[in-house]
Amino acid sequence: MPPFSKPYYFPTGLQFSNSRLLLKAYKTVSQEQYPGEPEAERRDENSTLEEFESSGTAENTLCALLCCSTMSAKSAISKEIFAPLDERMLGAVQVKRRTKKKIPFLATGGQGEYLTYICLSVTNKKPTQASITKVKQFEGSTSFVRRSQWMLEQLRQVNGIDPNRDSAEFDLLFENAFDQWVASTASEKCTFFQILHHTCQRYLTDRKPEFINCQSKIMGGNSILHSAADSVTSAVQKASQALNERGERLGRAEEKTEDMKNSAQQFAETAHKLAMKHKC
C-alpha cells in the first residue's frame, strides 16, 4: 500500500485523502521541485505520483506541513482557550497516549478521532497562578475544547523516560492523575520541558515537582534561559569582586592615612618639646 493512500488529518482542519492531493499541495509550496511546464511536456501524473511516493518526498512534505500546522494550532489554542480567560499560554506540546486509557463501562457517545495538546499557562492577574490544561480538537472541527486541568502545585513528578538520548516519550504524575504520553517530536518535548521546568522554579515556592530521567539540556544545561542566568550570575560575581577589591584598597589607604596622622602628631609633639627646651 502506498505510504499516503489513507487520509491524513492536520490540526488546523487540513486533510489530504490520498497521495494525489498531498502531491498537489507539495506542488503548491515547492515550485522548484515541480516548475511550471507546458502541458505537452508535462509527464504523466501517475508516474509523477509513483516517483513522489517512492522518493521520500511525500514523507518530508507531510512533516513540513505538519510542523506548520502544529504551530498554527498552538497559536489558535492560545487565542481561543486562554485569551478569553485573561490567561497567557507559555507553551504546548502535541501528544498521544502511549497506552490505551481504560474507558468506563457506561461511557458512550464518543466523538471520533481527535488531537491532544498539553498546555502550560499563567494568569495575567496577580497573584500569578500557573496551570496545565489538556486541550482536544476533534476530527473535522477547527475549534478546540478544554478538557482536564490541574494547578501547577498538583504536579508531583515529570519523567523524561531516558536521560541519555532524545526521546519523545514522557510521563506526568499529578496528585490525582497519571498519564503516559509521547510527543509529536523529541524537540517539541524538550522545548516544553524547558518551559515547564523554568515555570516551576519561578512560580512554585514550596513543593516543586521532581524532574527525573531528563537530559541536562532539558533541565537548563543548554537552554537560553540557563545561559542568561549564568551571564547574570557571572556579572554579579565580577561586580562583587570589583567592590571587594575597591574596599580593600580603600581600607589600605585609610590605614596609611591613620599612620600619617599619628606620625604628624608625634612630630608635632617632639617639635613642641624641643621648642620649650630651647626657650628655657
N, C-alpha and C positions, 0 to 999 in steps of 0.2 A: 504494500500500500504506500503511495507517495506520502512524504512526511507532512504535507499540508492538505490532505484530502478531506479532513474534518473541519468543522467550524472552529474559529478562534475568536474568543470574546475579549475585548480590551476594557480597561477600567472606565474609559470615558464613553462607553457605549458603542465604540467602533467594532465592527465584526466583519470577518472575512470567512465566507462559507467554503472556500477552497483555495488551492494554489493559484488558480487563474486570476481571482480577484486580488490576491496578495501580489501577484506579478504586476497587475495594473497599478497598484499602489506604489510598488517599487519603481516602476517606470516614471511615476509622477515625481518622486522625491530624488531620483537619480538619473538626470538627463545624460550624464557622461557614459554610464553603462549602456543605456539604450537611447542613443541620439536619434533625433527625428530623421527619418529616411523617406525617400519617395516610396509610395505604396508598391510600386512594381519591384523595388529592390528589397523590400522587407521580407524576412524569412517567414516560413510557415509558423503560425502561433503555437502549434502543438510541439514542434521541435524546439522552439524557444522555451516553452514551458518545461519540457523534459530537461533541458540544459540548466534552467533556473533551479529546478528541484534537486538535480544531481550535483551541482557545483558547490552547494553550501551557501549560495547567495540568499536563498529563501530563509535559512535559519538566521543569518546576520540581519536581514531585513526585519524579521519578526522581532529580534532582540532590540534593534534600534527603535522600532515603532512602539514596542512595549515600554522602553525606558521613557520616551517622550510622553506616552500616555500615562505612565505612573506619576510623573512629575505634575502633569496637568491634573490628575486625580487628587493629589495631595493639596494642591492649591485650591481646588474646588471644595475639598473637605474643610479646609481652614475657613473659607468664606461661608459655607453652608451650615456647618455644625457648630463651630466655635465662636465666630464673629458675632452672631446674634445674641450670644450669652455674655458678651464682653469678655471673652477669653482669647488667649493667644496661643496658637499651636506652635510648639517648639520643634517638633519632629514627628515623623510617622514612618512605619515600615509595613510593607505589604507582606502578608503571611498566609500560610495554610497550615493546618494541623498535621503533625507527624503521626499521630494516632487518632483513630476514629473516636469521636465522642459518643458516649452512651446516651441514647435518646430515651426519655421516659416513655413508658408503655402507652400513656394517654396522649402523648404529643402527636398532633395531626396538623394537617394544613401547611406542609412545607411549601416554600416559595421558590424552589428550584435552586439552580447553581448561583453562587454569589462569590464576591471577592471580600476579603477581610483585611482591615488595617488596624494596627495597634498605634494609637496616637498619644502623644505626651503634650499636655497643655498647662497653662497657668492663667490665673485670673488677673485682670488688669487692675482691679481694685485692691487696696491694701486692707488687711494683711494678705499677702500673696498666698494662694493655695494652688498646689500642683496636683494633677490627676492623670490617670492613664485610662483611656477610653477605647473600647472596641467598636469600630465602625464597619458597617457592611454595605455593599452595593450589590443588588440582585440583578441577575442577567436580564438584559433588555431595558434596564432603567438607567437614567442618567443622574438620579438623585442618590443621596447617601442616608443611611439610617443609623442613629446612635443606639448601641446595644449596651453591653455591660460597662460599668465604670467603677474605678477604685481610686481612692485618695492615695497619694504617693506614700503616705505614712503606713498604708496597709501592705505595701510591698516588702516582703521579707527576704527574698533571695532572687538573684539574677544569675543564671547558669549559662555560660558561653559554650559549654559542652567540650570544646577542645582548645587548650591554650597554645598548641604547637602548630596549628595550621588555620588557614582561612576556612571557616565553616558557616553555613547559613542557618544552622540549627541553634536553637536556644530554648530555655525554659524560664517561665516566670512563676514565682511562688508568692501568693498573697495570703492574707490571714484566713480567707475562706475559699480560696480557689487555687488551682494548679493547672497550667496549660503548657503543652509541649508544641513548639512552633518551628517552622522552617521559613526563613525569609526568602524573598524572590531572588536575592543575590547576597553573597557574603559581605560585599562592600556596603550594601544598604543596611545590613545588620550592624556592621561596625560603626557606621555613622550614627545610627540610632542609639547604640550602646554608649558612645562617647557623650552624646547629648544627655542621655538618661543619667549617666554617672555624674556629670557636671551639675545637673539639676538637683540630684540627691545631695551633693556636697553643699550646694548653695542654699537650698530651702529646708532641708531637714537638719534639726539641731540635736535632737535626742537620739532616737533609734534609727539608724540608717541601714538600708538593705545590704546584704552580703553579696559581693560580686565574686563568683568562683569560676574557675576554668576559663578565664578571659585572657586574651592576648594583651601584652603590655601596651600596645597602641590603643586598645580599647579603654584601658584604664588611664590613658593620658600620656603614655610613653612617647608617641609620635604625633599627638594631636596639636592643633593650632592653639587651643586653649592652654595646654600644658606648656607649650613653648612661650606663650605670652606671660604665663605665671613665672616661668623660670627667668625671663628677662626682667620682670618687675622685681623679683627677689634678688637677682644679681645687682640691679641698680640700687636697691635699698642697702644691700651689704656694702657696696662700694661707697655710698654716701656716708654710711655709718663709720666705715673705716677712715674716710677722709676727716670726719668730725673728730674721731678719736685721736688721729694724728695731730690735728689742729689743736685739740685740747692739751695734748702732751707738750706741744711747742709753746703754747700759752703758759702752761704750768712751769716749764723750764725758764721762760722769760720772767715770770713772776718771782721765781726763786732767785734769779740773778739780780732782779731789781731790789729784792729784800736784802741780799748780800751787799749790794752797793750802798743801800741806805744805812745799813749797820756800819759799813766801813766809813761812810761820811760822818756818821755820828761819833765814831771813835776818833777820827781825825780832828773833828771839831773840839772834842773834849781834851785831847792831847795838846792841841794848839792853845786852848784856853789856859791849861795848866802851865805851859811854857811861858805864856804872856804874863801870867800872875807871878811867876817865879822871877822873871827878869825885872818886873815892876818893883818887886820888893827889894 
